[in-house]
Structures are given as C-alpha cells and as structure tokens.
Amino acid sequence: MAINTKTQRYLKRKLATTAVSIGLCLAIIQPAVAAIEIDEDDFGPSYETMAVDTIVGKPLQLVTAVAGTAAYLVSLPFSLIGGNADQAQQKLFVEPWDAMGRCLGCTVAEDNYYKSQAVNNHVIRIVVDQPSEILINTNDYVVVTP
C-alpha cells in the first residue's frame, strides 16, 4: 500500500507542527517549574548525596584540582605571553580548589546559602521579605541581596 506524495507532505507538515507546538509548550512551562520555592525543612544534602560525594565526588574534585594546577603551571608561559594569566589562574587553579571547599554533598546553591548564614560580627542582617535581606557592614558598605 503506497502513500501518495501529497499525503506524505501533509503528514510531514502535521508532524513538524506538532513537534514545534510541543517544544513551545515545554519552553513556556520551564520557567514556572524553575520558580518552585525551596522547602527549608528538606533543604540541604541527604545521606545519599553525602555518601556519593565522599566516595566519588571529592576524589574526582581532588584529581581535577591537581590536574588543573599542573595545566596552569604548564600553560603559564603561554598565558603570560597572551596576557590572560589571571583568567587561566582563575579557571585552572582557583575554581577547582574552591570546589574542594564546598560542604559535603551540597550543591553550589546550598553551599552559598550555608556560607551566607555564617555569623559575622561585623555585619548587621535585616530580613526584609523572605528570602530578601539587607546586609550592612560596619565599614559602611551596604549590600542588598534580592
């Protein structure tokens, strides 16, 4: 049973229209899914993420940090010639070692949250509207975090 050319073009057009429609719907829905509020009771690393980070994550981060340091040292003469030694240092040396300092099992967002909650005697914290807050440093610096 053969399908004629007009029917094939019609079916291809319908399939393409359906695919584009589904793609647009998913693109529209995606920001709504990303805006879900964080449940503070369930926030933070779980047992599973801590175990996986201990067994797999941290050793791989250590290997990455050591390899990045070696790559930075090898690329340093070329970076100096090219004038981007600071960028190479940031990407190959600083960022991998900073990742090693992240709390066990935490995502970047969780780690940033925990570090922002650390007590600092030189900062006055005023909560305006959860989770927005105003931080006033005793050195007269004002930082507003939305």
C-alpha positions, -999 to 999 in steps of 0.1 A, spaced: 0 0 0 17 32 -12 11 66 1 10 93 -25 33 124 -23 6 149 -12 -3 127 17 33 123 27 39 161 26 7 167 46 18 141 73 53 157 75 38 191 79 15 179 106 43 161 124 65 192 122 37 215 135 31 191 164 68 189 173 71 227 173 39 231 194 52 207 220 86 224 221 70 258 226 47 244 254 78 230 271 97 263 267 68 282 283 63 258 312 101 256 321 103 290 339 73 280 361 89 248 371 122 266 379 104 291 402 94 264 428 100 276 463 126 258 484 112 238 513 136 247 541 128 215 561 141 194 532 169 218 522 205 205 522 224 174 515 209 140 520 226 108 532 229 96 496 244 128 482 269 129 511 279 93 506 283 97 468 302 129 473 325 112 497 332 81 476 331 97 441 328 135 441 356 146 464 383 122 450 374 134 414 375 170 426 409 164 440 421 148 408 406 178 388 423 203 411 457 187 409 454 183 371 442 219 368 472 231 388 495 211 366 478 225 335 481 260 349 518 257 355 524 242 320 503 270 304 517 298 325 544 309 300 519 310 271 493 327 293 518 354 302 526 359 265 489 361 257 481 384 285 455 362 301 474 347 331 447 359 355 419 341 336 440 309 334 447 311 371 410 316 379 397 287 357 426 262 361 437 268 397 413 288 419 379 274 409 389 237 412 404 242 447 373 263 457 351 234 447 370 212 471 359 236 499 322 231 492 303 213 520 299 176 517 270 166 494 260 202 488 251 219 456 266 252 448 234 270 459 232 251 492 269 258 499 264 295 492 233 296 514 252 279 543 282 302 540 259 333 539 243 322 572 277 321 590 279 345 619 299 377 611 302 402 640 308 430 615 276 426 596 241 436 606 215 414 589 180 428 583 155 404 568 131 425 546 110 399 529 119 362 529 144 354 513 155 390 506 177 407 532 199 438 536 234 433 549 251 464 565 288 461 571 302 481 599 326 496 574 296 515 559 292 491 529 256 483 522 248 451 503 212 443 492 206 407 482 173 401 464 
